[in-house]
Amino acid sequence: MTHELTHAERIRYKRRQDAAYQAGEEAVTNLRAALALAGLTLPSLCNDGPLGCRGFVRLGGCGVDFANRLAEVVAAGARALEGRKP
């Protein structure tokens, strides 16, 4: 038996989907900017739309050199954050 959504339920669902899509767009923008600070670019980085009312960001594939450089940058950032803990 299928449950038919009410008009109000459809509106709430649409709002959640829209919010999830916007969150994905913001995450892509933030990550792209952070990567640029490190001189890195992920050409396939994109918002892949909401998935179950959650934002979903597709990172895509990358070469070994890029992956190693990204690991260095993330590790350096993590070490810097660790040093700032009270």
Secondary structure, DSSP 4 states (H G I P E B T S, - for coil): -PPPPPHHHHHHHHHHHHHHHHHHHHHHHHHHHHHHHTT---TT-EE---SSSS--EE-----HHHHHHHHHHHHHHHHHHHHT--
